Amino acid sequence: MATCAACEAEMDVDEFDVDRGDLLSCPQCGANLEVIRIGPVELDVVAGDDVGPEDGDQEA
């Protein structure tokens, strides 16, 4: 089991099925996540994927 770094939903991720650096998508919130550690599996939100509705209209 792993926890989504964005919404804290439990995700069924087997440490034997993933490698560090693999990208996954949270089935609950849709966030793009990267496997940053295995044994136990730890996930982090992919950089640049944290744009929410309040941030979407900002100009660079």
Predicted model as a PDB file, atoms N, CA, C, CB and O in Angstrom, pLDDT in the B-factor column:
MODEL        1                                                                  
ATOM      1  N   MET A   1       0.840  -1.185   0.000  1.00 90.00           N  
ATOM      2  CA  MET A   1       0.000   0.000   0.000  1.00 90.00           C  
ATOM      3  C   MET A   1       0.883   1.245   0.000  1.00 90.00           C  
ATOM      4  CB  MET A   1      -0.954   0.000   1.219  1.00 90.00           C  
ATOM      5  O   MET A   1       1.969   1.275   0.577  1.00 90.00           O  
ATOM      6  N   ALA A   2       0.372   2.255  -0.665  1.00 95.00           N  
ATOM      7  CA  ALA A   2       1.040   3.540  -0.680  1.00 95.00           C  
ATOM      8  C   ALA A   2      -0.025   4.608  -0.491  1.00 95.00           C  
ATOM      9  CB  ALA A   2       1.844   3.756  -2.006  1.00 95.00           C  
ATOM     10  O   ALA A   2      -1.218   4.340  -0.636  1.00 95.00           O  
ATOM     11  N   THR A   3       0.409   5.811  -0.167  1.00 96.00           N  
ATOM     12  CA  THR A   3      -0.506   6.920   0.044  1.00 96.00           C  
ATOM     13  C   THR A   3      -0.230   8.007  -0.971  1.00 96.00           C  
ATOM     14  CB  THR A   3      -0.387   7.470   1.471  1.00 96.00           C  
ATOM     15  O   THR A   3       0.923   8.383  -1.185  1.00 96.00           O  
ATOM     16  N   CYS A   4      -1.289   8.518  -1.603  1.00 97.00           N  
ATOM     17  CA  CYS A   4      -1.154   9.612  -2.561  1.00 97.00           C  
ATOM     18  C   CYS A   4      -0.644  10.847  -1.830  1.00 97.00           C  
ATOM     19  CB  CYS A   4      -2.508   9.907  -3.274  1.00 97.00           C  
ATOM     20  O   CYS A   4      -1.188  11.223  -0.791  1.00 97.00           O  
ATOM     21  N   ALA A   5       0.390  11.476  -2.363  1.00 96.00           N  
ATOM     22  CA  ALA A   5       0.968  12.661  -1.738  1.00 96.00           C  
ATOM     23  C   ALA A   5       0.076  13.883  -1.910  1.00 96.00           C  
ATOM     24  CB  ALA A   5       2.343  12.939  -2.319  1.00 96.00           C  
ATOM     25  O   ALA A   5       0.259  14.877  -1.206  1.00 96.00           O  
ATOM     26  N   ALA A   6      -0.883  13.834  -2.828  1.00 97.00           N  
ATOM     27  CA  ALA A   6      -1.755  14.978  -3.078  1.00 97.00           C  
ATOM     28  C   ALA A   6      -3.030  14.923  -2.236  1.00 97.00           C  
ATOM     29  CB  ALA A   6      -2.115  15.045  -4.553  1.00 97.00           C  
ATOM     30  O   ALA A   6      -3.406  15.920  -1.619  1.00 97.00           O  
ATOM     31  N   CYS A   7      -3.703  13.755  -2.205  1.00 97.00           N  
ATOM     32  CA  CYS A   7      -4.995  13.673  -1.518  1.00 97.00           C  
ATOM     33  C   CYS A   7      -5.006  12.681  -0.367  1.00 97.00           C  
ATOM     34  CB  CYS A   7      -6.066  13.301  -2.496  1.00 97.00           C  
ATOM     35  O   CYS A   7      -6.018  12.544   0.320  1.00 97.00           O  
ATOM     36  N   GLU A   8      -3.900  11.989  -0.146  1.00 97.00           N  
ATOM     37  CA  GLU A   8      -3.732  11.025   0.941  1.00 97.00           C  
ATOM     38  C   GLU A   8      -4.621   9.783   0.806  1.00 97.00           C  
ATOM     39  CB  GLU A   8      -4.018  11.698   2.254  1.00 97.00           C  
ATOM     40  O   GLU A   8      -4.885   9.094   1.791  1.00 97.00           O  
ATOM     41  N   ALA A   9      -5.079   9.505  -0.414  1.00 97.00           N  
ATOM     42  CA  ALA A   9      -5.846   8.289  -0.658  1.00 97.00           C  
ATOM     43  C   ALA A   9      -4.910   7.085  -0.615  1.00 97.00           C  
ATOM     44  CB  ALA A   9      -6.586   8.363  -2.020  1.00 97.00           C  
ATOM     45  O   ALA A   9      -3.752   7.172  -1.025  1.00 97.00           O  
ATOM     46  N   GLU A  10      -5.422   5.964  -0.116  1.00 97.00           N  
ATOM     47  CA  GLU A  10      -4.661   4.725  -0.115  1.00 97.00           C  
ATOM     48  C   GLU A  10      -4.628   4.167  -1.535  1.00 97.00           C  
ATOM     49  CB  GLU A  10      -5.272   3.693   0.875  1.00 97.00           C  
ATOM     50  O   GLU A  10      -5.664   4.082  -2.194  1.00 97.00           O  
ATOM     51  N   MET A  11      -3.445   3.789  -2.005  1.00 96.00           N  
ATOM     52  CA  MET A  11      -3.274   3.223  -3.334  1.00 96.00           C  
ATOM     53  C   MET A  11      -2.666   1.840  -3.204  1.00 96.00           C  
ATOM     54  CB  MET A  11      -2.393   4.134  -4.221  1.00 96.00           C  
ATOM     55  O   MET A  11      -1.741   1.630  -2.419  1.00 96.00           O  
ATOM     56  N   ASP A  12      -3.183   0.902  -3.973  1.00 95.00           N  
ATOM     57  CA  ASP A  12      -2.691  -0.465  -3.945  1.00 95.00           C  
ATOM     58  C   ASP A  12      -1.493  -0.569  -4.886  1.00 95.00           C  
ATOM     59  CB  ASP A  12      -3.810  -1.475  -4.346  1.00 95.00           C  
ATOM     60  O   ASP A  12      -1.646  -0.852  -6.074  1.00 95.00           O  
ATOM     61  N   VAL A  13      -0.299  -0.337  -4.340  1.00 95.00           N  
ATOM     62  CA  VAL A  13       0.938  -0.386  -5.110  1.00 95.00           C  
ATOM     63  C   VAL A  13       1.858  -1.407  -4.450  1.00 95.00           C  
ATOM     64  CB  VAL A  13       1.621   1.026  -5.195  1.00 95.00           C  
ATOM     65  O   VAL A  13       2.200  -1.276  -3.275  1.00 95.00           O  
ATOM     66  N   ASP A  14       2.252  -2.412  -5.202  1.00 92.00           N  
ATOM     67  CA  ASP A  14       3.133  -3.452  -4.690  1.00 92.00           C  
ATOM     68  C   ASP A  14       4.581  -3.045  -4.953  1.00 92.00           C  
ATOM     69  CB  ASP A  14       2.812  -4.830  -5.341  1.00 92.00           C  
ATOM     70  O   ASP A  14       4.932  -2.717  -6.086  1.00 92.00           O  
ATOM     71  N   GLU A  15       5.413  -3.063  -3.933  1.00 93.00           N  
ATOM     72  CA  GLU A  15       6.813  -2.629  -4.080  1.00 93.00           C  
ATOM     73  C   GLU A  15       7.593  -3.488  -5.074  1.00 93.00           C  
ATOM     74  CB  GLU A  15       7.512  -2.661  -2.728  1.00 93.00           C  
ATOM     75  O   GLU A  15       8.645  -3.069  -5.556  1.00 93.00           O  
ATOM     76  N   PHE A  16       7.090  -4.683  -5.384  1.00 94.00           N  
ATOM     77  CA  PHE A  16       7.773  -5.543  -6.340  1.00 94.00           C  
ATOM     78  C   PHE A  16       7.367  -5.236  -7.783  1.00 94.00           C  
ATOM     79  CB  PHE A  16       7.485  -6.999  -6.022  1.00 94.00           C  
ATOM     80  O   PHE A  16       7.992  -5.728  -8.723  1.00 94.00           O  
ATOM     81  N   ASP A  17       6.321  -4.422  -7.958  1.00 95.00           N  
ATOM     82  CA  ASP A  17       5.834  -4.075  -9.292  1.00 95.00           C  
ATOM     83  C   ASP A  17       6.321  -2.714  -9.784  1.00 95.00           C  
ATOM     84  CB  ASP A  17       4.335  -4.094  -9.300  1.00 95.00           C  
ATOM     85  O   ASP A  17       6.095  -2.368 -10.944  1.00 95.00           O  
ATOM     86  N   VAL A  18       6.981  -1.940  -8.931  1.00 97.00           N  
ATOM     87  CA  VAL A  18       7.436  -0.600  -9.311  1.00 97.00           C  
ATOM     88  C   VAL A  18       8.916  -0.430  -9.033  1.00 97.00           C  
ATOM     89  CB  VAL A  18       6.640   0.471  -8.566  1.00 97.00           C  
ATOM     90  O   VAL A  18       9.507  -1.160  -8.237  1.00 97.00           O  
ATOM     91  N   ASP A  19       9.504   0.548  -9.705  1.00 97.00           N  
ATOM     92  CA  ASP A  19      10.895   0.935  -9.472  1.00 97.00           C  
ATOM     93  C   ASP A  19      10.926   2.408  -9.105  1.00 97.00           C  
ATOM     94  CB  ASP A  19      11.785   0.652 -10.724  1.00 97.00           C  
ATOM     95  O   ASP A  19       9.997   3.151  -9.422  1.00 97.00           O  
ATOM     96  N   ARG A  20      11.990   2.832  -8.438  1.00 97.00           N  
ATOM     97  CA  ARG A  20      12.163   4.241  -8.123  1.00 97.00           C  
ATOM     98  C   ARG A  20      12.175   5.039  -9.418  1.00 97.00           C  
ATOM     99  CB  ARG A  20      13.464   4.477  -7.314  1.00 97.00           C  
ATOM    100  O   ARG A  20      12.874   4.679 -10.364  1.00 97.00           O  
ATOM    101  N   GLY A  21      11.404   6.123  -9.465  1.00 97.00           N  
ATOM    102  CA  GLY A  21      11.333   6.954 -10.652  1.00 97.00           C  
ATOM    103  C   GLY A  21      10.128   6.662 -11.532  1.00 97.00           C  
ATOM    104  O   GLY A  21       9.822   7.438 -12.437  1.00 97.00           O  
ATOM    105  N   ASP A  22       9.435   5.542 -11.277  1.00 97.00           N  
ATOM    106  CA  ASP A  22       8.225   5.228 -12.044  1.00 97.00           C  
ATOM    107  C   ASP A  22       7.159   6.280 -11.785  1.00 97.00           C  
ATOM    108  CB  ASP A  22       7.692   3.822 -11.684  1.00 97.00           C  
ATOM    109  O   ASP A  22       7.090   6.856 -10.699  1.00 97.00           O  
ATOM    110  N   LEU A  23       6.326   6.525 -12.794  1.00 97.00           N  
ATOM    111  CA  LEU A  23       5.246   7.484 -12.671  1.00 97.00           C  
ATOM    112  C   LEU A  23       3.913   6.746 -12.585  1.00 97.00           C  
ATOM    113  CB  LEU A  23       5.250   8.470 -13.858  1.00 97.00           C  
ATOM    114  O   LEU A  23       3.660   5.802 -13.334  1.00 97.00           O  
ATOM    115  N   LEU A  24       3.073   7.190 -11.662  1.00 97.00           N  
ATOM    116  CA  LEU A  24       1.751   6.612 -11.450  1.00 97.00           C  
ATOM    117  C   LEU A  24       0.731   7.739 -11.415  1.00 97.00           C  
ATOM    118  CB  LEU A  24       1.703   5.772 -10.137  1.00 97.00           C  
ATOM    119  O   LEU A  24       1.085   8.908 -11.263  1.00 97.00           O  
ATOM    120  N   SER A  25      -0.528   7.379 -11.555  1.00 97.00           N  
ATOM    121  CA  SER A  25      -1.608   8.345 -11.458  1.00 97.00           C  
ATOM    122  C   SER A  25      -2.547   7.908 -10.342  1.00 97.00           C  
ATOM    123  CB  SER A  25      -2.367   8.481 -12.809  1.00 97.00           C  
ATOM    124  O   SER A  25      -2.914   6.736 -10.261  1.00 97.00           O  
ATOM    125  N   CYS A  26      -2.934   8.838  -9.491  1.00 97.00           N  
ATOM    126  CA  CYS A  26      -3.840   8.517  -8.390  1.00 97.00           C  
ATOM    127  C   CYS A  26      -5.242   8.303  -8.951  1.00 97.00           C  
ATOM    128  CB  CYS A  26      -3.839   9.645  -7.312  1.00 97.00           C  
ATOM    129  O   CYS A  26      -5.770   9.176  -9.641  1.00 97.00           O  
ATOM    130  N   PRO A  27      -5.853   7.148  -8.662  1.00 96.00           N  
ATOM    131  CA  PRO A  27      -7.206   6.902  -9.159  1.00 96.00           C  
ATOM    132  C   PRO A  27      -8.253   7.784  -8.484  1.00 96.00           C  
ATOM    133  CB  PRO A  27      -7.568   5.450  -8.961  1.00 96.00           C  
ATOM    134  O   PRO A  27      -9.348   7.961  -9.018  1.00 96.00           O  
ATOM    135  N   GLN A  28      -7.929   8.334  -7.324  1.00 96.00           N  
ATOM    136  CA  GLN A  28      -8.879   9.163  -6.576  1.00 96.00           C  
ATOM    137  C   GLN A  28      -8.897  10.610  -7.077  1.00 96.00           C  
ATOM    138  CB  GLN A  28      -8.536   9.135  -5.088  1.00 96.00           C  
ATOM    139  O   GLN A  28      -9.965  11.143  -7.379  1.00 96.00           O  
ATOM    140  N   CYS A  29      -7.724  11.253  -7.170  1.00 97.00           N  
ATOM    141  CA  CYS A  29      -7.675  12.678  -7.520  1.00 97.00           C  
ATOM    142  C   CYS A  29      -7.042  12.942  -8.882  1.00 97.00           C  
ATOM    143  CB  CYS A  29      -6.914  13.435  -6.465  1.00 97.00           C  
ATOM    144  O   CYS A  29      -7.129  14.060  -9.390  1.00 97.00           O  
ATOM    145  N   GLY A  30      -6.403  11.931  -9.485  1.00 96.00           N  
ATOM    146  CA  GLY A  30      -5.801  12.101 -10.805  1.00 96.00           C  
ATOM    147  C   GLY A  30      -4.409  12.709 -10.801  1.00 96.00           C  
ATOM    148  O   GLY A  30      -3.854  12.970 -11.868  1.00 96.00           O  
ATOM    149  N   ALA A  31      -3.830  12.940  -9.630  1.00 97.00           N  
ATOM    150  CA  ALA A  31      -2.493  13.539  -9.547  1.00 97.00           C  
ATOM    151  C   ALA A  31      -1.447  12.615 -10.167  1.00 97.00           C  
ATOM    152  CB  ALA A  31      -2.127  13.845  -8.080  1.00 97.00           C  
ATOM    153  O   ALA A  31      -1.536  11.393 -10.052  1.00 97.00           O  
ATOM    154  N   ASN A  32      -0.461  13.213 -10.822  1.00 98.00           N  
ATOM    155  CA  ASN A  32       0.679  12.457 -11.339  1.00 98.00           C  
ATOM    156  C   ASN A  32       1.686  12.321 -10.220  1.00 98.00           C  
ATOM    157  CB  ASN A  32       1.316  13.146 -12.591  1.00 98.00           C  
ATOM    158  O   ASN A  32       2.101  13.312  -9.619  1.00 98.00           O  
ATOM    159  N   LEU A  33       2.078  11.083  -9.941  1.00 97.00           N  
ATOM    160  CA  LEU A  33       2.947  10.783  -8.812  1.00 97.00           C  
ATOM    161  C   LEU A  33       4.178  10.032  -9.268  1.00 97.00           C  
ATOM    162  CB  LEU A  33       2.200   9.978  -7.758  1.00 97.00           C  
ATOM    163  O   LEU A  33       4.134   9.252 -10.220  1.00 97.00           O  
ATOM    164  N   GLU A  34       5.281  10.278  -8.574  1.00 98.00           N  
ATOM    165  CA  GLU A  34       6.539   9.578  -8.850  1.00 98.00           C  
ATOM    166  C   GLU A  34       6.902   8.723  -7.653  1.00 98.00           C  
ATOM    167  CB  GLU A  34       7.683  10.579  -9.175  1.00 98.00           C  
ATOM    168  O   GLU A  34       6.776   9.155  -6.508  1.00 98.00           O  
ATOM    169  N   VAL A  35       7.355   7.504  -7.924  1.00 97.00           N  
ATOM    170  CA  VAL A  35       7.828   6.623  -6.857  1.00 97.00           C  
ATOM    171  C   VAL A  35       9.196   7.146  -6.425  1.00 97.00           C  
ATOM    172  CB  VAL A  35       7.905   5.109  -7.331  1.00 97.00           C  
ATOM    173  O   VAL A  35      10.147   7.130  -7.207  1.00 97.00           O  
ATOM    174  N   ILE A  36       9.293   7.607  -5.183  1.00 97.00           N  
ATOM    175  CA  ILE A  36      10.567   8.142  -4.697  1.00 97.00           C  
ATOM    176  C   ILE A  36      11.282   7.180  -3.757  1.00 97.00           C  
ATOM    177  CB  ILE A  36      10.339   9.462  -3.993  1.00 97.00           C  
ATOM    178  O   ILE A  36      12.457   7.367  -3.441  1.00 97.00           O  
ATOM    179  N   ARG A  37      10.561   6.142  -3.308  1.00 96.00           N  
ATOM    180  CA  ARG A  37      11.181   5.137  -2.439  1.00 96.00           C  
ATOM    181  C   ARG A  37      10.376   3.859  -2.527  1.00 96.00           C  
ATOM    182  CB  ARG A  37      11.270   5.634  -0.964  1.00 96.00           C  
ATOM    183  O   ARG A  37       9.153   3.885  -2.668  1.00 96.00           O  
ATOM    184  N   ILE A  38      11.079   2.738  -2.442  1.00 94.00           N  
ATOM    185  CA  ILE A  38      10.398   1.453  -2.364  1.00 94.00           C  
ATOM    186  C   ILE A  38      10.832   0.758  -1.085  1.00 94.00           C  
ATOM    187  CB  ILE A  38      10.703   0.572  -3.612  1.00 94.00           C  
ATOM    188  O   ILE A  38      11.968   0.899  -0.633  1.00 94.00           O  
ATOM    189  N   GLY A  39       9.905   0.005  -0.512  1.00 89.00           N  
ATOM    190  CA  GLY A  39      10.161  -0.734   0.716  1.00 89.00           C  
ATOM    191  C   GLY A  39      10.147   0.114   1.958  1.00 89.00           C  
ATOM    192  O   GLY A  39      11.185   0.192   2.616  1.00 89.00           O  
ATOM    193  N   PRO A  40       9.064   0.757   2.338  1.00 94.00           N  
ATOM    194  CA  PRO A  40       7.747   0.798   1.708  1.00 94.00           C  
ATOM    195  C   PRO A  40       7.697   1.822   0.568  1.00 94.00           C  
ATOM    196  CB  PRO A  40       6.677   1.124   2.751  1.00 94.00           C  
ATOM    197  O   PRO A  40       8.531   2.723   0.481  1.00 94.00           O  
ATOM    198  N   VAL A  41       6.706   1.657  -0.291  1.00 96.00           N  
ATOM    199  CA  VAL A  41       6.545   2.558  -1.430  1.00 96.00           C  
ATOM    200  C   VAL A  41       6.141   3.942  -0.923  1.00 96.00           C  
ATOM    201  CB  VAL A  41       5.488   2.005  -2.433  1.00 96.00           C  
ATOM    202  O   VAL A  41       5.203   4.081  -0.138  1.00 96.00           O  
ATOM    203  N   GLU A  42       6.866   4.961  -1.385  1.00 97.00           N  
ATOM    204  CA  GLU A  42       6.542   6.343  -1.050  1.00 97.00           C  
ATOM    205  C   GLU A  42       6.408   7.122  -2.347  1.00 97.00           C  
ATOM    206  CB  GLU A  42       7.627   6.978  -0.118  1.00 97.00           C  
ATOM    207  O   GLU A  42       7.243   7.003  -3.243  1.00 97.00           O  
ATOM    208  N   LEU A  43       5.352   7.921  -2.440  1.00 97.00           N  
ATOM    209  CA  LEU A  43       5.051   8.672  -3.656  1.00 97.00           C  
ATOM    210  C   LEU A  43       5.132  10.165  -3.402  1.00 97.00           C  
ATOM    211  CB  LEU A  43       3.666   8.305  -4.187  1.00 97.00           C  
ATOM    212  O   LEU A  43       4.870  10.636  -2.295  1.00 97.00           O  
ATOM    213  N   ASP A  44       5.503  10.913  -4.452  1.00 97.00           N  
ATOM    214  CA  ASP A  44       5.542  12.369  -4.373  1.00 97.00           C  
ATOM    215  C   ASP A  44       4.889  12.926  -5.622  1.00 97.00           C  
ATOM    216  CB  ASP A  44       7.001  12.895  -4.219  1.00 97.00           C  
ATOM    217  O   ASP A  44       4.959  12.311  -6.686  1.00 97.00           O  
ATOM    218  N   VAL A  45       4.256  14.084  -5.507  1.00 97.00           N  
ATOM    219  CA  VAL A  45       3.620  14.727  -6.646  1.00 97.00           C  
ATOM    220  C   VAL A  45       4.704  15.158  -7.624  1.00 97.00           C  
ATOM    221  CB  VAL A  45       2.754  15.941  -6.199  1.00 97.00           C  
ATOM    222  O   VAL A  45       5.727  15.712  -7.222  1.00 97.00           O  
ATOM    223  N   VAL A  46       4.478  14.901  -8.909  1.00 95.00           N  
ATOM    224  CA  VAL A  46       5.427  15.289  -9.952  1.00 95.00           C  
ATOM    225  C   VAL A  46       5.486  16.810 -10.008  1.00 95.00           C  
ATOM    226  CB  VAL A  46       5.022  14.692 -11.341  1.00 95.00           C  
ATOM    227  O   VAL A  46       4.446  17.468 -10.005  1.00 95.00           O  
ATOM    228  N   ALA A  47       6.691  17.378 -10.059  1.00 82.00           N  
ATOM    229  CA  ALA A  47       6.880  18.823 -10.111  1.00 82.00           C  
ATOM    230  C   ALA A  47       6.085  19.418 -11.269  1.00 82.00           C  
ATOM    231  CB  ALA A  47       8.375  19.171 -10.250  1.00 82.00           C  
ATOM    232  O   ALA A  47       6.088  18.890 -12.381  1.00 82.00           O  
ATOM    233  N   GLY A  48       5.407  20.523 -10.988  1.00 73.00           N  
ATOM    234  CA  GLY A  48       4.618  21.186 -12.012  1.00 73.00           C  
ATOM    235  C   GLY A  48       3.214  20.641 -12.134  1.00 73.00           C  
ATOM    236  O   GLY A  48       2.441  21.124 -12.962  1.00 73.00           O  
ATOM    237  N   ASP A  49       2.858  19.647 -11.335  1.00 59.00           N  
ATOM    238  CA  ASP A  49       1.528  19.047 -11.419  1.00 59.00           C  
ATOM    239  C   ASP A  49       0.604  19.548 -10.318  1.00 59.00           C  
ATOM    240  CB  ASP A  49       1.634  17.537 -11.350  1.00 59.00           C  
ATOM    241  O   ASP A  49      -0.493  19.018 -10.138  1.00 59.00           O  
ATOM    242  N   ASP A  50       1.038  20.563  -9.581  1.00 52.00           N  
ATOM    243  CA  ASP A  50       0.237  21.029  -8.456  1.00 52.00           C  
ATOM    244  C   ASP A  50      -0.564  22.287  -8.800  1.00 52.00           C  
ATOM    245  CB  ASP A  50       1.133  21.298  -7.262  1.00 52.00           C  
ATOM    246  O   ASP A  50      -0.886  23.075  -7.910  1.00 52.00           O  
ATOM    247  N   VAL A  51      -0.883  22.481 -10.063  1.00 45.00           N  
ATOM    248  CA  VAL A  51      -1.665  23.638 -10.467  1.00 45.00           C  
ATOM    249  C   VAL A  51      -3.122  23.354 -10.191  1.00 45.00           C  
ATOM    250  CB  VAL A  51      -1.441  23.981 -11.958  1.00 45.00           C  
ATOM    251  O   VAL A  51      -3.720  22.458 -10.787  1.00 45.00           O  
ATOM    252  N   GLY A  52      -3.684  24.119  -9.289  1.00 48.00           N  
ATOM    253  CA  GLY A  52      -5.092  23.967  -8.949  1.00 48.00           C  
ATOM    254  C   GLY A  52      -5.913  25.041  -9.639  1.00 48.00           C  
ATOM    255  O   GLY A  52      -5.358  25.867 -10.363  1.00 48.00           O  
ATOM    256  N   PRO A  53      -7.226  25.048  -9.429  1.00 47.00           N  
ATOM    257  CA  PRO A  53      -8.084  26.035 -10.081  1.00 47.00           C  
ATOM    258  C   PRO A  53      -7.717  27.465  -9.735  1.00 47.00           C  
ATOM    259  CB  PRO A  53      -9.512  25.788  -9.711  1.00 47.00           C  
ATOM    260  O   PRO A  53      -7.857  28.360 -10.569  1.00 47.00           O  
ATOM    261  N   GLU A  54      -7.247  27.693  -8.513  1.00 49.00           N  
ATOM    262  CA  GLU A  54      -6.874  29.043  -8.125  1.00 49.00           C  
ATOM    263  C   GLU A  54      -5.558  29.494  -8.754  1.00 49.00           C  
ATOM    264  CB  GLU A  54      -6.776  29.132  -6.626  1.00 49.00           C  
ATOM    265  O   GLU A  54      -5.283  30.692  -8.817  1.00 49.00           O  
ATOM    266  N   ASP A  55      -4.742  28.546  -9.221  1.00 48.00           N  
ATOM    267  CA  ASP A  55      -3.451  28.872  -9.829  1.00 48.00           C  
ATOM    268  C   ASP A  55      -3.517  28.878 -11.349  1.00 48.00           C  
ATOM    269  CB  ASP A  55      -2.397  27.887  -9.370  1.00 48.00           C  
ATOM    270  O   ASP A  55      -2.598  29.384 -11.993  1.00 48.00           O  
ATOM    271  N   GLY A  56      -4.545  28.347 -11.925  1.00 48.00           N  
ATOM    272  CA  GLY A  56      -4.624  28.145 -13.365  1.00 48.00           C  
ATOM    273  C   GLY A  56      -4.637  29.408 -14.190  1.00 48.00           C  
ATOM    274  O   GLY A  56      -4.279  29.371 -15.367  1.00 48.00           O  
ATOM    275  N   ASP A  57      -5.048  30.553 -13.599  1.00 49.00           N  
ATOM    276  CA  ASP A  57      -5.150  31.759 -14.395  1.00 49.00           C  
ATOM    277  C   ASP A  57      -3.989  32.713 -14.177  1.00 49.00           C  
ATOM    278  CB  ASP A  57      -6.432  32.455 -14.092  1.00 49.00           C  
ATOM    279  O   ASP A  57      -4.061  33.863 -14.611  1.00 49.00           O  
ATOM    280  N   GLN A  58      -2.927  32.280 -13.525  1.00 51.00           N  
ATOM    281  CA  GLN A  58      -1.758  33.128 -13.341  1.00 51.00           C  
ATOM    282  C   GLN A  58      -0.908  33.155 -14.591  1.00 51.00           C  
ATOM    283  CB  GLN A  58      -0.932  32.652 -12.159  1.00 51.00           C  
ATOM    284  O   GLN A  58      -0.756  32.145 -15.278  1.00 51.00           O  
ATOM    285  N   GLU A  59      -0.351  34.332 -14.882  1.00 53.00           N  
ATOM    286  CA  GLU A  59       0.539  34.438 -16.053  1.00 53.00           C  
ATOM    287  C   GLU A  59       1.984  34.327 -15.602  1.00 53.00           C  
ATOM    288  CB  GLU A  59       0.310  35.778 -16.815  1.00 53.00           C  
ATOM    289  O   GLU A  59       2.334  34.710 -14.486  1.00 53.00           O  
ATOM    290  N   ALA A  60       2.821  33.794 -16.493  1.00 47.00           N  
ATOM    291  CA  ALA A  60       4.230  33.606 -16.161  1.00 47.00           C  
ATOM    292  C   ALA A  60       5.017  34.884 -16.290  1.00 47.00           C  
ATOM    293  CB  ALA A  60       4.837  32.550 -17.039  1.00 47.00           C  
ATOM    294  O   ALA A  60       6.223  34.894 -16.045  1.00 47.00           O  
TER     295      ALA A  60                                                      
ENDMDL                                                                          
END                                                                             
